[in-house]
Amino acid sequence: MEYKISQRAASLSPSLTLAIDAKAKAMKAAGEDVVGFGAGEPDFDTPQHIKDAAAAALAAGFTKYTPSSGIPELREAIAAKFQRENGLVYKPSQIIVSCGGKHSCFNVILATCEAGDEVIIPAPYWLSYPEMVKLAGARPVILETTDKTEFKVTPDALLNAITSKTRLLVLNSPGNPTGSVYSPEEIKALGDVCVEKNVLIMSDEIYEHLLYDNAKHRSVASFSPAHQAHTVIVHGFAKAWSMTGWRLGFLAAPEPIARAIDAIQSHSTSNPTSFAQKGGVAALTGPRDHLKTWLAEFDKRRRFAHQKLNSIPGISCVNARGAFYLFPNISKTGLKSSDFCAKLLETQKVAAVPGIAFGADDYIRLSYATGMSNIEKGLDRIARFCASLAK
Ligand SMILES: *Cc1c(COP(=O)(O)O)cnc(C)c1O
């Protein structure tokens, strides 16, 4: 039998990160002492009160279909979160609960973009955005940035990239893979351009609560009713509540977009998992004490790793202000990112993600969502690796 693979699926790039990850796991399984900087999730457990709420829901038989866009209790808790934390008023009907922030992103793109449309994606980008745009039949337009601007797009660069075909701008602050955070002024300026040019913004704010050095998060939707009308906010429970495996995310959108996404969900995934949604309610309405502890720990690691990286000849690293990644520049080593990461894994048993996966071949991504002793050991090995290259 010859299988026909759709153009849609065949056009996707296979995940480079998975290749490295598979190799690192195989080496670990073979008993080798591998240090992993690849983690895309917090190394902390989901807070107990959230687990308890989901377990209680299960025990009480809350195991059936729910409304496709989420249970009213959770949609109301999400609307209350936007009002309380972001000063944004949404009706619960504008809130859609999805099977993860990634699912929310996918649905926004699917509901708003099609063949002939362009989607502007600043690079370095989260690697799924361009693939999602391709799946929707639209064209990703990559807007490059470098560490010289802390990986931030300027309003002029954005304006130059907008054409009559531009449907959507993807914003992600605090950002993966760079940890970069736009200031309120910077984010407003980008929002102003989109309002003026009538471009919708998909603002991925999943790292909203993971901030350092007094960095401030301000949602682009929050500057005026016009900004809100031009924005879909994507969010989720994965990062600030360490719930990656729960598959629970959400979005807030103008009413017509919310309705379209509800229709898509009703015919694809139906509802997000019933008892996971009860955990989501507990996350939004319960205590946030865990976050303080996590942030203190992340911050300690971030400071240490940033300093250590900049002491290594051949490497330079701007500091991150959010999320849990650093994105050092390796161009002075003379290697491109895939080569650098492959050799690093082979010779030093350190797994890092090549920047080319995020559209930036002169960098690598290091996640500090791993213990301090791992970070110390891994960075020592990276220093040794760079020294060996210089010989
Ligand atoms: C982790 C992440 C998400 C969402 O992850 P889910 O597990 O699907 O909730 C969305 N955007 C970015 C940039 C992320 O890093």
The ligand as an SDF file (V2000), in Angstrom:
LIG
                    3D

 15 15  0  0  0  0  0  0  0  0999 V2000
    4.7370   26.0640   27.0310 C   0  0  0  0  0  0  0  0  0  0  0  0
    4.2530   27.0750   26.0540 C   0  0  0  0  0  0  0  0  0  0  0  0
    2.9020   27.1480   25.6600 C   0  0  0  0  0  0  0  0  0  0  0  0
    1.7860   26.2470   26.0670 C   0  0  0  0  0  0  0  0  0  0  0  0
    2.0590   25.0210   26.4960 O   0  0  0  0  0  0  0  0  0  0  0  0
    0.8530   24.0380   26.8420 P   0  0  0  0  0  0  0  0  0  0  0  0
    1.5500   22.9150   27.5270 O   0  0  0  0  0  0  0  0  0  0  0  0
    0.2200   23.6430   25.5550 O   0  0  0  0  0  0  0  0  0  0  0  0
   -0.1180   24.7660   27.7180 O   0  0  0  0  0  0  0  0  0  0  0  0
    2.5210   28.1790   24.8100 C   0  0  0  0  0  0  0  0  0  0  0  0
    3.4070   29.0660   24.3580 N   0  0  0  0  0  0  0  0  0  0  0  0
    4.7020   29.0260   24.7050 C   0  0  0  0  0  0  0  0  0  0  0  0
    5.6030   30.0610   24.1710 C   0  0  0  0  0  0  0  0  0  0  0  0
    5.1730   28.0270   25.5450 C   0  0  0  0  0  0  0  0  0  0  0  0
    6.4710   27.9840   25.8580 O   0  0  0  0  0  0  0  0  0  0  0  0
  1  2  1  0
  2  3  1  0
  2 14  2  0
  3  4  1  0
  3 10  2  0
  4  5  1  0
  5  6  1  0
  6  7  2  0
  6  8  1  0
  6  9  1  0
 10 11  1  0
 11 12  2  0
 12 13  1  0
 12 14  1  0
 14 15  1  0
M  END
$$$$
